[in-house]
Amino acid sequence: MAEMVLKSVVREKGLESDYLIESSATSTEEIGNSIYPPARAELSINGIDIEPHRAVRFKPSDYDRFDYIICMDRWNKRNLMNIIGNDPENKVKLF
């Protein structure tokens, strides 16, 4: 959901070519799943484009691909830190 909202904001500002926005899971239970149906409905109600999406897990190598890694809550941040080990460039932030 957050990926679609952020992409919508960037698109409205005409900055799509300046950003790479992706979402990844920090656990395995949602891998392969589409957007949660109530989240899909809320995005639709608010006029936010819904792109095809399947959950993938964050990989340690993903750390180097991004300038910022935004975690939605402390649980996700803890899981992410278990995946990457450390954050030497201080990229990992809580939303």
C-alpha positions in Angstrom: 0.0 0.0 0.0 2.8 2.4 0.9 4.5 1.7 -2.4 1.4 2.7 -4.4 0.8 5.8 -2.3 4.4 7.0 -2.6 4.4 6.3 -6.4 1.2 8.3 -6.7 2.7 11.3 -4.9 5.8 11.2 -7.0 3.8 10.8 -10.2 1.6 13.8 -9.3 4.7 15.9 -9.0 6.1 14.7 -12.3 9.2 13.2 -10.7 8.7 9.5 -11.7 12.1 9.3 -13.5 13.9 10.6 -10.4 12.9 7.8 -8.1 13.0 4.0 -7.9 10.2 3.0 -5.4 9.7 -0.7 -4.5 8.4 -2.5 -1.5 9.7 -5.7 0.0 8.6 -7.9 2.9 10.9 -8.5 5.9 9.2 -11.9 6.7 8.1 -14.8 4.6 4.3 -15.1 5.3 3.2 -12.8 2.5 5.7 -13.8 -0.2 3.9 -14.2 -3.5 0.7 -12.6 -2.3 -1.0 -9.7 -4.0 -2.1 -6.5 -2.2 -4.2 -7.2 0.9 -7.9 -6.8 -0.3 -8.9 -4.1 2.2 -5.8 -2.1 1.3 -6.6 -2.5 -2.4 -10.1 -1.2 -1.7 -8.8 1.8 0.2 -6.4 2.7 -2.5 -9.2 2.5 -5.1 -11.5 4.6 -3.0 -8.8 7.3 -2.8 -8.1 7.2 -6.5 -4.6 5.7 -6.2 -3.4 3.6 -9.1 -2.9 0.0 -8.3 -0.1 -1.7 -10.1 0.3 -5.4 -10.4 2.2 -6.5 -7.3 3.4 -9.7 -5.7 5.2 -9.6 -2.3 8.9 -10.4 -2.5 11.4 -10.6 0.4 14.1 -8.0 1.0 17.6 -9.5 0.2 20.9 -8.3 1.7 22.0 -7.2 -1.8 19.0 -4.8 -2.0 20.7 -2.6 0.6 23.1 -1.2 -2.1 20.3 -0.5 -4.5 18.5 2.2 -2.5 19.4 5.5 -0.9 16.6 5.2 1.7 15.0 2.1 3.2 11.8 3.0 5.0 10.3 0.6 7.5 6.7 1.0 8.5 7.1 -0.2 12.1 9.7 -1.4 14.6 8.9 -5.0 13.9 9.8 -4.6 10.2 12.9 -2.7 11.1 14.0 -5.4 13.5 13.4 -8.1 10.8 15.2 -6.0 8.2 18.2 -5.6 10.5 18.3 -9.4 10.8 18.5 -9.6 7.1 21.1 -7.0 6.4 23.2 -7.3 9.6 24.0 -3.6 9.9 23.3 -0.2 8.4 26.7 1.5 7.8 25.2 4.2 5.5 22.3 5.0 7.9 19.7 4.3 5.2 17.2 2.5 7.3 14.5 4.8 8.7 11.2 4.3 10.4 8.2 5.9 8.7 
